[in-house]
Amino acid sequence: MPPHRHAYRPVVMGRRGAVASAHPLASMAGIRILLEGGNAVDAAVAVGSTLNVVEPFMSSAGGIGLMFVSRRGGAERHVLDFIGRAPAAANAARATEDELAGGPKACATPGNLGGWMAALERFGSMPRGRVLAPAIDWAEQGVPLTFMNTNFIEQARPQLGRSVEAQRLYLSNGGPRPGKIATYKELASTFRQVAEGGSEVFYRGPIAKAIARAVQEAGGWLSESDLAEFKPEWREPIRIGYRGFEICSVPPPFSAFQMLETLNILEGYDLKGWGHNSVDYLHHLIEAIKLGSADRLAYAYAGDTPIKGLLSKAYAKSQRARIDATKAAVSEGERHNREKLPGQIAEGHPATFENEQTTQTLGVPFGSGFAIPGTGLVLNNILKWMDLDPASPNVVKPGRKAGTMMSPTQIFSEGMFRVSVGTPGSYGILQTQPQMQLNVLEFGFNIQEAIEQPRIRVYRDRLLDAEARIPEATRQGLQKRGHTVNVLDDWSWVVGGGQGIMRDPESGALMAGADPRRDGYALAI
C-alpha cells in the first residue's frame, strides 16, 4: 500500500495559493511571484517562462499555448488562444513528412511569448520584468539538469541534430548529465529585451528579424510578416454538465470537445458501480474515446464545428447506443488516415442535436530542433500535427491553426472553482485528462491519487497501451473483448504527466498534486 493512502506523494495544501507544474523550479517561480504579491496570472507567466529554462525540451517562447483564466471564484471565465498560424508560404506540395517532423519548415508562428504578454496586460498585476525575473535568474546563473532532463535530451539527439545551434545549446561541453549546471545566457538576454520592450521586440523588432532570417536562410517558411501579424485571441469556453459539476474547456478549432464528448457518453453508465479500472469501466472508457476521436477527426478541422450537437446529452445517448459492451470496435486512430480499416467506426451525426489552466508546448521534445542563433530559442514543430494528404480536412495550408489537443480545463460546482488538472501528451491529452477527472469525480480520489493512478491510451484499430500496474487479470479481460493490449512500464510518460489543483468546497483550502512520471512538482502557501 502506498504511504499516502493511494498515492506515493502527499497532497500539497495551502490557503493563499498553489502551483503545480512540470518542474520543481518552475513551481517555485510561481510561488515566488505569489509571495511577492503577484496574482495567479503573474504566477502562471512566471511558471511558463521558467519552464523554457528548466524544461526546454517541452516549453519555449518559440512554442504555442492556451490559457484558461477564471476569476472571482469562478464566476468569470476566459480562454486565451495563443496558437500560432501556419506561415503564409506554407504549402503541402512543397514539404515531406520528415520536413514537417522537424527542421525550419516544421514551425508555426511562435505564440507563447505573445500569449504571456497578453495575459499580463489584461489580468496581471506586476511589471513584465518582475514576472520574468525567475526565468532570467535561472537562465543566467544556471540550472542543474535532472535525471529526467538528461533522459529527454539524450532521446532527442536526432531532433537536435537538425540544427547546429540546437546542438551547441544542449549537447556541447560533454553533453547532458544529471547534476550538470546548464546556462542559457542568450535566452536570458531575449527575456531581458522582452521585459523592457514587451511583445513588440519579439514580433516586430530585432528578435523577429533574427527568427525570420535564420528560418528562411535554412529553407523554411516563417517570415517577418508572419510574426508581425500574430495576435493572441480571447475566446469563450465551451462547457458540459456532469453529475452536478460544470466542466469547461477551450472551444474549436481546438480539440477539447473530444474529451467533453467522452465524459458525456460515460455519464450514462454506473462507472462507480463497475469499479475503478475494472474491465467493464476500461472497456467502456476505451470505446467512448474511440467515438470521440472519430468525431474530432471529422469535425475539428473543417470549420463550423457543430459544437452544440457534439456536446448535447441527446447526442451522447445516441453515441452510447453504438457501444458494444462485449466487443472492441475498430478505430481510425489518432489522426487522419486515407486507408480505412474493415469495420472502422465512423463519426456520428451531431447536427441532428444542434438545439439541445495554462498549457503550452513545442510539439515533440525540442520541437522542430531548429534553434535561432543569438536568442536561445528553439522553435516548435506544430505543423507536424497537420497532414500532407489533400483529402484531409487538416491539410497544411497558409494561416491554418493546428487543431491542438492541448485542453486546459476547469471544473466548477455551484459556480465555484473546484478542480483543474491537465497534462502534456499530444493526442493522448484527450484520453489522459478524462481519466484523471473521473478519478476525482466518480471514484473519490484526491488530486495526487487521481494523477498517480495507472492509465491507458488508445490507438488505431483495437490497439491500446496500459501501464503494468493495471492488473494482469484486467488486461486479459480486455483482450477477451478484442482489445490488443501493449503493456508499458509501471510508470510511463507515454500516458502523460498530470498536474492539478483542487479547492476544498467548505474551507477553501487549495490541494495540489503533480505527476511522478515526469519532473512534476506541486507547492503551496
Residue pairs with C-beta under 8 A, 6 or more apart in sequence:
2 8
2 452
4 10
4 11
4 448
4 449
5 446
5 449
6 445
6 449
6 452
6 453
7 446
7 448
7 449
7 451
7 452
7 513
8 452
8 516
9 448
9 452
9 513
9 514
9 516
10 448
11 446
11 447
11 448
11 511
11 512
11 513
12 18
12 20
12 448
12 511
12 512
12 513
12 522
12 523
12 524
13 509
13 510
13 511
13 512
13 524
14 509
14 510
14 512
14 523
14 524
14 525
15 508
15 509
15 510
15 525
16 34
16 525
17 31
17 34
17 40
17 43
17 510
17 524
17 525
18 501
18 510
18 511
18 512
18 522
18 523
18 524
18 525
19 27
19 30
19 31
19 34
19 43
19 47
19 512
19 522
19 523
19 524
20 27
20 499
20 500
20 501
20 512
20 513
20 514
20 520
20 521
20 522
20 523
21 27
21 30
21 47
21 51
21 499
21 514
21 520
21 521
22 51
22 55
22 58
22 59
22 424
22 497
22 499
22 518
22 519
22 520
23 50
23 51
23 54
23 55
23 146
23 519
23 520
23 521
24 519
24 521
24 523
25 50
25 53
25 54
25 138
25 143
26 47
26 50
26 51
26 54
26 55
27 47
27 514
27 521
27 522
27 523
28 134
28 523
29 43
29 46
29 47
29 49
29 50
29 134
29 135
29 138
30 43
30 44
30 46
30 47
30 523
31 43
31 523
31 524
31 525
32 46
32 134
33 42
33 43
33 46
33 126
33 130
33 131
33 134
34 40
34 42
34 43
34 525
35 525
36 126
36 130
37 125
37 126
38 46
38 124
38 125
38 126
38 130
38 131
39 123
39 124
39 125
40 69
41 69
41 119
41 120
41 123
41 124
41 125
42 120
42 124
42 125
42 126
42 131
44 67
44 119
44 358
45 116
45 119
45 120
45 124
45 131
45 132
46 131
46 132
46 133
46 134
46 135
47 358
48 59
48 65
48 112
48 116
48 358
48 360
49 61
49 116
49 131
49 132
49 134
49 135
49 191
50 134
50 135
50 138
51 58
51 59
51 360
52 59
52 60
52 61
52 135
52 187
53 135
53 138
53 139
53 143
53 184
53 187
54 138
54 143
54 149
55 149
55 519
56 170
56 184
56 366
56 378
57 149
57 152
57 153
57 156
57 362
57 365
57 366
58 152
58 361
58 362
58 365
58 424
59 112
59 360
59 361
59 362
60 110
60 112
60 362
60 367
60 377
60 378
60 379
60 380
61 110
61 112
61 113
61 116
61 190
61 191
61 194
61 202
61 377
62 107
62 110
62 112
62 211
62 362
62 367
62 372
62 377
62 378
62 379
62 380
63 110
63 111
63 112
63 360
63 361
63 362
63 363
63 367
63 380
63 382
64 82
64 83
64 84
64 108
64 110
64 111
64 112
64 360
64 361
64 380
64 382
64 402
64 404
65 82
65 83
65 111
65 112
65 115
65 358
65 359
65 360
65 361
65 406
66 79
66 80
66 81
66 82
66 83
66 115
66 250
66 254
66 358
66 359
66 360
66 404
66 406
66 407
66 408
67 79
67 80
67 82
67 115
67 119
67 357
67 358
67 359
67 408
68 77
68 78
68 79
68 80
68 237
68 248
68 249
68 250
68 357
68 358
68 408
68 409
68 410
68 420
69 77
69 78
69 79
69 80
69 119
69 123
70 76
70 77
70 78
70 410
70 412
70 417
71 77
71 78
71 123
73 415
73 416
73 417
74 410
74 412
74 415
74 416
74 417
75 415
77 237
77 248
77 410
78 234
78 235
78 236
78 237
79 234
79 235
79 236
79 237
79 250
79 251
79 408
80 115
80 118
80 119
80 232
80 233
80 234
80 235
81 115
81 232
81 233
81 234
81 235
81 250
81 254
82 111
82 112
82 114
82 115
82 116
82 118
82 232
82 233
83 108
83 111
83 254
83 382
83 401
83 402
83 404
84 108
84 109
84 110
84 111
84 230
84 380
84 382
84 401
85 108
85 109
85 226
85 230
85 398
85 399
85 400
85 401
86 108
86 109
86 221
86 383
86 386
86 396
86 397
86 398
86 399
86 400
86 401
86 402
87 107
87 108
87 109
87 220
87 221
87 222
87 223
87 226
87 398
88 221
88 223
88 225
88 226
88 398
88 399
89 221
89 223
89 398
90 221
90 383
90 396
90 397
90 398
90 400
91 221
91 396
91 398
92 386
92 387
92 388
92 390
92 395
92 396
92 397
95 105
95 383
95 388
95 396
96 388
97 388
99 105
99 106
100 106
100 381
100 383
100 384
100 386
100 388
100 396
101 364
101 381
101 384
102 159
102 162
102 364
102 367
102 368
102 369
102 370
102 381
102 384
103 162
103 163
103 218
103 220
103 368
103 369
103 370
104 214
104 215
104 216
104 218
104 219
104 220
104 221
104 222
104 368
104 370
105 219
105 220
105 221
105 383
106 363
106 367
106 368
106 370
106 379
106 380
106 381
106 382
106 383
106 384
107 215
107 220
107 222
107 367
107 368
107 370
107 379
107 380
107 381
107 382
107 383
108 380
108 382
108 383
108 401
108 402
109 222
109 226
109 227
109 229
109 230
110 202
110 211
110 227
110 230
110 377
110 379
110 380
111 230
111 232
112 360
113 194
113 199
113 202
113 203
114 199
114 202
114 203
114 230
114 231
114 232
115 232
115 360
117 128
117 194
117 198
117 199
118 199
118 232
120 126
120 128
120 131
122 234
124 131
127 195
128 194
128 195
128 198
129 195
129 196
132 191
132 192
132 194
132 195
135 188
135 191
136 188
136 191
136 192
136 195
139 183
139 184
139 185
139 187
139 188
139 191
139 376
140 183
140 185
140 188
141 183
142 181
142 182
142 183
143 181
143 182
143 183
144 178
144 179
144 180
144 181
144 182
145 153
145 176
145 177
145 178
145 179
145 180
145 181
145 182
146 178
146 519
147 178
148 518
148 519
149 176
149 178
149 519
150 176
150 177
150 178
152 365
153 160
153 170
153 171
153 175
153 176
154 175
154 176
155 365
156 170
156 364
156 365
156 366
156 369
157 171
159 166
159 364
159 365
159 366
159 367
159 368
159 369
160 166
160 167
160 170
160 171
160 366
160 369
161 167
161 369
162 368
162 369
162 370
163 368
163 369
163 370
163 371
163 378
165 214
165 370
165 371
165 372
165 373
166 366
166 369
166 370
166 371
166 378
168 371
169 184
169 371
169 376
169 378
170 176
170 182
170 366
174 180
176 182
184 376
185 376
186 374
186 375
186 376
187 375
187 376
187 377
188 376
189 375
189 376
190 202
190 207
190 375
190 376
190 377
193 201
193 202
193 205
193 206
193 207
194 201
194 202
194 207
197 205
201 207
201 208
202 208
202 227
203 227
203 228
203 230
204 224
204 227
204 228
207 375
207 377
208 224
208 227
208 228
209 224
210 372
210 373
210 374
210 375
211 222
211 227
211 372
211 375
211 377
211 379
212 222
212 223
212 224
212 226
212 227
214 370
214 372
214 373
215 221
215 222
215 223
215 370
215 372
215 379
216 222
216 223
218 370
220 370
222 379
235 250
235 251
236 251
237 248
237 249
237 250
237 251
238 248
238 249
238 250
238 251
238 252
238 256
238 257
238 260
238 307
238 311
239 246
239 247
239 248
239 249
239 260
239 311
240 246
240 247
240 260
240 263
240 264
240 311
241 247
242 263
242 264
242 267
242 441
243 267
243 441
244 413
245 411
245 412
245 413
245 418
245 441
246 411
246 412
246 413
246 415
247 260
247 263
247 409
247 410
247 411
247 412
247 437
248 409
248 410
248 411
248 412
249 256
249 257
249 259
249 260
249 407
249 408
249 409
249 410
250 256
250 406
250 407
250 408
250 409
251 257
251 307
252 299
252 300
252 305
252 307
253 300
253 301
253 303
253 305
253 401
253 403
254 300
254 403
254 404
254 405
254 406
254 407
255 296
255 300
255 403
255 404
255 405
255 407
255 430
256 407
256 409
256 430
257 292
257 295
257 296
257 300
257 305
257 307
257 310
257 311
258 292
258 293
258 295
258 296
258 300
258 405
258 430
259 292
259 407
259 409
259 429
259 430
259 431
259 433
259 434
260 311
261 288
261 291
261 292
261 295
261 310
261 311
261 315
261 316
261 319
262 285
262 288
262 289
262 291
262 292
262 430
262 431
262 434
263 434
263 437
263 438
264 311
264 312
264 313
264 315
264 316
264 319
265 288
265 291
265 292
265 316
265 319
265 320
265 323
266 284
266 285
266 288
266 434
266 438
267 313
267 316
268 316
268 317
268 320
269 284
269 320
271 281
271 284
271 438
271 442
271 443
272 442
272 443
274 280
274 281
274 284
275 281
276 439
276 442
276 443
276 453
277 453
277 454
277 470
277 474
278 474
279 474
279 477
279 478
279 481
280 325
282 456
282 470
282 474
282 478
283 325
283 328
283 478
283 481
283 483
284 323
284 325
285 434
285 435
285 438
285 456
286 328
286 456
286 458
286 464
286 478
286 483
287 323
287 324
287 328
287 329
288 319
288 323
289 430
289 431
289 434
289 458
290 329
290 331
290 345
290 458
291 319
291 322
291 323
291 345
291 348
292 430
293 331
293 332
293 333
293 334
293 427
293 430
293 458
294 331
294 332
294 345
294 346
294 347
294 348
295 310
295 347
295 348
295 350
296 403
296 430
297 332
297 335
297 336
297 347
298 346
298 347
298 393
299 305
299 306
299 310
299 347
299 350
300 393
300 394
300 403
301 392
301 393
301 394
301 403
302 393
306 350
306 351
306 354
308 353
308 354
308 355
308 356
309 315
309 350
309 351
309 352
309 353
309 354
309 356
310 350
312 350
312 353
312 354
312 356
313 356
314 353
314 356
315 348
315 350
315 352
315 353
315 356
318 348
318 352
318 353
319 348
322 329
322 345
322 348
323 329
326 481
327 481
327 482
328 462
328 478
328 481
328 482
328 483
329 343
329 345
329 462
330 341
330 342
330 343
330 344
330 345
330 461
330 462
331 344
331 345
331 458
331 459
331 460
331 461
331 462
332 340
332 341
332 344
332 345
332 460
333 459
333 460
333 461
334 426
334 427
334 459
334 460
335 385
335 387
335 394
335 427
336 387
336 389
336 391
336 392
336 393
336 394
337 460
338 389
338 391
338 392
341 460
341 461
357 408
357 409
357 410
357 420
357 422
358 408
359 406
359 407
359 408
359 422
359 424
360 406
361 380
361 382
361 404
361 406
361 424
362 368
362 378
362 379
362 380
362 381
363 380
363 381
363 382
363 384
363 385
364 381
364 384
364 426
366 378
367 378
367 379
367 380
367 381
367 382
368 378
368 379
368 380
368 381
369 378
369 381
370 378
370 379
371 377
371 378
371 379
372 378
372 379
382 402
382 404
383 396
383 402
385 394
385 402
385 403
385 404
385 426
386 394
386 395
386 396
386 400
386 402
387 394
387 395
387 396
388 395
388 396
389 395
394 400
394 403
405 425
405 426
405 427
405 428
405 429
405 430
406 429
407 422
407 429
407 430
407 433
408 420
408 422
409 420
409 421
409 422
409 433
409 437
410 417
410 419
410 420
411 417
411 418
411 419
411 420
411 437
411 441
412 418
413 505
416 503
416 505
417 503
418 502
418 503
418 505
419 437
419 440
419 441
419 447
419 500
419 501
419 502
419 503
420 500
420 501
421 433
421 436
421 437
421 440
421 447
421 450
421 451
421 498
421 499
421 500
421 501
422 429
422 433
422 498
422 499
422 500
423 429
423 432
423 433
423 436
423 496
423 497
423 498
423 499
423 515
424 496
424 497
425 432
425 457
425 494
425 495
425 496
425 497
428 457
428 494
428 495
428 496
429 496
431 455
431 456
431 457
431 458
432 455
432 457
432 495
432 496
432 498
433 498
435 453
435 455
435 456
436 450
436 451
436 453
436 498
436 500
437 450
439 445
439 449
439 450
439 453
440 446
440 447
440 450
440 502
445 453
446 502
446 511
446 513
447 500
447 501
447 502
447 511
447 512
447 513
448 513
448 514
448 522
449 513
450 498
450 500
450 513
451 498
451 499
451 500
451 513
451 514
451 515
452 513
452 515
452 516
454 466
454 467
454 468
454 469
454 470
454 490
455 466
455 467
455 495
455 496
456 464
456 465
456 466
456 467
456 470
456 495
457 464
457 465
457 494
457 495
458 464
459 465
461 484
462 482
462 483
462 484
463 483
463 484
463 486
464 478
464 483
464 484
464 485
464 486
465 486
465 487
465 488
465 492
465 494
465 495
466 475
466 478
466 485
466 486
466 487
466 488
467 487
467 488
467 489
467 490
467 491
467 492
467 495
468 487
468 488
468 489
468 490
469 490
469 491
475 485
475 487
478 485
479 485
488 494
488 495
491 516
491 517
492 517
493 517
493 518
495 517
496 515
496 517
497 515
497 517
497 518
497 520
498 513
498 514
498 515
498 520
499 512
499 513
499 514
499 515
499 520
499 522
500 512
500 513
500 514
501 510
501 511
501 512
501 513
501 522
502 510
502 511
502 512
503 509
503 510
503 511
504 510
504 511
510 524
511 524
512 522
512 523
512 524
513 522
514 520
514 521
514 522
